[in-house]
Structure formats: C-alpha cells, structure tokens
Amino acid sequence: MTSISSASPAFTGKDPHNRLFGPLPDVTAEAGYDEDHPARVGFFTDTSVCIGCKACEVACKEWNTLPMDDSHGTRDVIGLSGMSYDNTGQLGANSWRHVAFIEQVRTVDLPMPTVGRPGDDPRGSVLNAEALTEFDPQTGQSGTDKQVRWLMSSDVCKHCTHAGCLDVCPTGALFRSEFGTVVVQGDICNGCGYCVSACPYGVINRREDDGRVFKCTMCYDRLTDGLMPACATACPTQSIQFGDLDELQARADARLATLKEQGVETARLYGRDEDDGVGGNGAFFLLLDEPEVYGLPPDPVVTTRDLPAMWKAAGKAALMIVGVAATAVFGSRRPR
C-alpha cells in the first residue's frame, strides 16, 4: 500500500544528512512512496514557440473551476492593464497559469538609398540591399527606426525538487504526490501563510476571501485518470510539453542544442540544473533571454536550505545559556 508523507526527507528520518538542497534521484521515494511508484512527471515549456494565445490559461481556469480575477487578484472583476496584452499580470491563487508578454524594443541601423554621381546608375545605389528587402515598415517609427520583438512565456508552479512550501506546512495541506508533483489540499489548509513566504518563486498565494492558499496541482485529478494536464492538452504549438521528467530533460537539451546551432546564442534552460538552489524543477523552461526579463529569479534557493544549520546553532546557543546559568547558580553557593 502506498504511504504519503508531506514532509521533506530531512524531517522523516530518511535523510541522515539533513539534505534540504541538491540533487535527489527519486523525490517520490524520498517522500515515502513504495518502489513501484509512477515515474516523476513534469512540464517543459519551450518559450521559443509560444504564440501567446492564452489557451493554457483558459483551459486551466475551466478545468479547475477557478474564479475570474484581475491582475491584482481581485475576484469577479475583468481588469485590463492598458499597458500590454498581459492582463493576468502574475500567478496567484486564482490564476495557476500566466502567459507573460515582454515587449523588447531596440534601435537598429536601417539601409538607406543614396544618390550616386552624375552619369552613374540613375536608380542610385542601395547600401545593404539584402537588409533593405527584409525591412518591415511596421517596426519603424518616424525619426527613429526601431525593431520590436515579443517574448512570451506561460509561467506555472515549478514543482521544485526541494519545495520550501512543503517543508514549512504545519498541517500537511501540501503533499508530494506519487507523480513527484507538489499539491495543495484546500480542505486542510488553515491559511497560516508560511508557504507563501517559503516559495522562492512567489508562486503560491492566498485567496483574500477565505485566506487559504492555492496553486497549480499539475491537474493531479487528471493524472490519476491517465490524462494530461489541461494546459498541455490545450496548447496548440506544443510550447507546453508534459511527460516523464527524464524524457523532457533530454528533449530540452536537444532543443537547446538546435537553437544554438541556428545562432540563437541567448537561448538557455531555466530550472533544468539539478545542482541549482532547489535541486531542479519539475516544471522548467527554455528562455530566449535572461530569467529576470521574464520575471523569474536568476538564482533561486529553497528557503529552508539552512534550517538544519540554524537549528544546530540554536541548540548550541541554548546549551551555552543553560551552562552559563548553571555556573552562575552553583558558583554563588560558596561555603561560609
């Protein structure tokens, strides 16, 4: 029979080194599941093929019956940012998928026709004619010629290998599923909010009306029935890919190599490295720019990483205080 533990390995007694960071070969087994548990699954989001259609956002809201809200998390309000097509704004308790729209503008040198000397070709000459034929007038403005590109990325909970939210939850509302994902049980959450401050990505959040926390469950109810998450099913370009995490990582490595060969030097994988501050993510991304551009922390670290050292230091300090107090008490009892 499968047993479930909501705590980190360090607190179950199965990790003698109090390991709260670094690679974990089998997070599901570490959480207390039997050896025949399913393979760990995850998301690979390839932002280079995201078209910003928001089908994933809609599918997530519909399947999980999430309430409508604006970019500030206010329920039952249709909010338009007025600054971008991104009206969701950020991940929250009511928005478990968020498609970010990043508009980048840079000045470019455009080819300009010149007039030659008398007697030369009356049509004049064109500097960099090849570039001129590729010039799109929609990207130019009077006075200053500019080039615009959109970066789009569907953000989601990272389902960390070392999940700080899971470590600090006092009620067991957060648990590691048999698929290696991190799930919130709303009926057990007491609204303490410890997990909100423990998440290095700022993903998990509370609903203002009842105080409980909510986030992506990777459609745990669909996984138990052998179905893919709703967002991955709805994605028309396969920007969101779902499957066994090992297979997704190999696919991501191959995709990155292809983009590098094509000259996309800014491409990089985010959340793929098992040696990063969270031990790698169950949901990782291929980005076309720095993580900060997408609103992602450049070097996330699980917030509970130093808990063992902190408890050891606190224990030593407590023993020292007890020793000083005992010395003061017994030292004052001098024979007369």
Secondary structure, DSSP 8 states (H G I E B T S, - for coil): ------S-HHHHT--TT---SS--S-HHHHTT--TT----EEEEEEGGG-----HHHHHHHHHTT---B-TT--BT-----SSSS--S-S--SS-S-EEEEEEEEEE-----EE---TTS-TT-EETTHHHHHH--GGGB-SSSBEEEEEEEEEE----BSS-HHHHH-SSS-EEE-TTS-EEE-TTT-----HHHHH-TT---EE-TTT--EE----SHHHHTTT---HHHHH-SSS-EEEEEHHHHHHHHHHHHHHHHHTT-TT-EEES--TTSBTS-BSEEEEESS-GGGGT--SS-B-TTTTHHHHHHHHHHHHHHHHHHHHHHHHHT----
